[in-house]
Structure formats: C-alpha cells, structure tokens
Amino acid sequence: MNGTYDVVVVGGGAAGLSAGLALARARRAVLVVDAGTPRNAPAGHVHNYLGREGTPPGELLAVGRAELTGYGGEVVTGRAVLAESLDGGPDGTRFRVELADGRSVLARRLLVATGLVDELPDIPGLRERWGRDVLHCPYCHGWEVRDQAIGILATGPMATHQALLFRQLSPDVTLFQHTAAPPSADEREQLAARGIPVVPGEVVALELVDDRLTGVRLRSGEVVPRQAVALLPRFTARAELLAPLGLEPTELRVDGHVTGSYVPADPTGATSIPGVWVAGNVADVRAGVINAAAAGLNVAAAVNADLVAEDTRRAVAEHRRGSTSSAGPAGTPVEPSSAESLSAEPFSIELEREMSERVLGDRRHG
C-alpha cells in the first residue's frame, strides 16, 4: 500500500477484481481491498460463467488476483471500515479509506464492490447447508439437484414463481408455506396444474443423515422427505462503508414485501456522491458472477473516463498558465488560439458523465 491511488476498489470478488484489472490495464494506480469473505464461498463451483463453467469460487478469485497484479495493480487483504470525503489536494485526492487494522489509503476515486449478505430464516442447520443442498437460484444450482425431491421454503411473494422454476428441473417439487402468505387462487391453480403440492405450517428444522439432507420437520412434528431445499433469502447490500459519505441503501420491494436492499446508481455505476461508484451485487441483487464481472469492467471504464476528464482539465489549466505567462513584444500576454480556448473550457459534471456513458457504449459495441 503506497498511500495514494487513482482508484481504491473495496471488494475483491468478481466485480472488484474485474474493475481493478481494467483500471490497471488503463495504467491507473489501483488498489483492491478484499476482506476475504466472498458471498459464494459456500458454493462448490461457479456456473454459467462462459469459459469457467464449474470453476471453484476460490480458484476464480485467485486467477483474478494474479491477472490484476500482473498488470501492476495491488491487492491487500483487509476489511475497509470507513470511507470519508476529503477537501481534495493538488493531486485530486477525494477520499480516505481506513482498514480495520488501522491502515489507511487515499484515493482520487472510490469504487465499492462489497456485494451483499444472504439473510436466511432462523432455522437450525439452514446456514450450514447453504450453497450445498439449501439453495436459492435454479440457474446457479438447479442442474445439480435435477430430478431430486425439492422443497421450496416460502418466505415471500416470489415463492410460487420459484417453485415453478424448480419444477422445470424436477417432477418432485413441494411448496412449504412456512411464514409466507397463502398462495392466491391463481397461484394455487398454477401449482396444481404443475403437480406441486402446498404444505401448510412452519418449517422448524432440517433432517440430516450422514451429512445429507433427508427432509424438513414441521412445527407439528411431521417430517416431509426432501433432498434439497430452495428459498429466497433477503438480499442485503454490504454498504456500511458508505454511510459516512451520506450514501444509504434503498429497499428493494416486491408486492410491498421487502426482499433486500441495494445502493442506487446510474447506468455507469456512478452514485449520487461525486467520485463514488458501485458495481456488482451491492448495486444489483440479481447479478450472477458473470454479470458482476461484466459490471466491474463497465464501471471501471466510466471511472477511467472521469479521471481522464479531470486530468485533461488540469492539463488545460496548466497550458493556459503557460500561454499567458509568455509575454509579447510589449510585455502583453500571448492569448491562446481560438482552438485552445475552445479546448480549455472547463468540463462540467454533466459532460464527465456523458463521456463515461460514451465509453460504456463503446465498450458494449467493442
């Protein structure tokens, strides 16, 4: 850690490492701060990542770190606990990021890719099985439980939708009403048409044999045999770092039910705080690993464009000072040419964002 960087990226998952790689290749001084607690750590493999299908999550991150540092980027293991805004120095420094161990770094720009936390129902054993035979995404893990006896644990209004998605993967799907409202008449008809029974009552425990899920226990004492359980957790953005900057997460609601939170941003990843960007699950709870990696690249391009705009502003100001300091025959300052005057107009925040969006568009078509 050398103290001052063009960009400090907080979060060393797919989004953060992808952003760091792109910025390092753009010859930016970039530091990725990684707490080492990736959301997908419990999962055995990453899926639907073209060219990396079935890669263990830890292996993917190790490869990403090696690629980033190969281009001169830096990675430090640590937990960022505070981000504060500075008045700004001559080098354009805007932020100070403090780590839990007391170290701190300065940054011209801040990119937060801290992801989210899956908040699970308080059922004994559920957390320990998470990512193994307790799942949430049919695209991430559905193939691995195909043709098994699957239980859907209803925790909100999306339970029927989730049950129908998993029904594509197995003929044996049961919906446990648990703590959610009963399915509507239309939903019951859909479930019945697809052969999905609805079991009323609260689930209170998982049944295990030889470290394998064998069933779920209801409060009534009844045990329903199941080999896998799917549910939708509450997706909560890891955004505590941004609170001192005045940036709070926004609740994500479905049919009036809070299903999570996210940090709002524009299409380039820019937040309402100038100089702060977000990428990955902290901004988009639906993003898979490959989506998060793509978001990191796109946001990095926008951040670099913003820095280019600032670097150009400074160069223009310096150019003007140099031009006006050159005296004419009678000691009259030499005025810049009309072309120089046009190019020396200050960049506005709106123009900076327009440049960022233009770069993002170029990246999508490149």
Secondary structure, 3 states (H helix, E strand, C coil): CCCEEEEEEECCCHHHHHHHHHHHHCCCCEEEEECCCCCCCCCCCECCCCCCCCECHHHHHHHHHHHHHHCCCEEEECCEEEEEECCCCCCCCCEEEEECCCCEEEEEEEEECCCEEEECCCCCCHHHHECCCEECCHHHHHHHHCCCCEEEECCCCCHHHHHHHHHCCCCCEEEECCCCCCCCHHHHHHHHHCCCCEECCCEEEEEEECCEEEEEEECCCCEEECCEEEECCEEEECCHHHHHHCCCCEEEEECCEEEEEECCCCCCCECCCCCEEECHHHCCCCCCHHHHHHHHHHHHHHHHHHHHHHHHHHHHHHHHHHHHCCECCCCCECCCCHHHHHHCCCCCHHHHHHHHHHHHHHHHHC
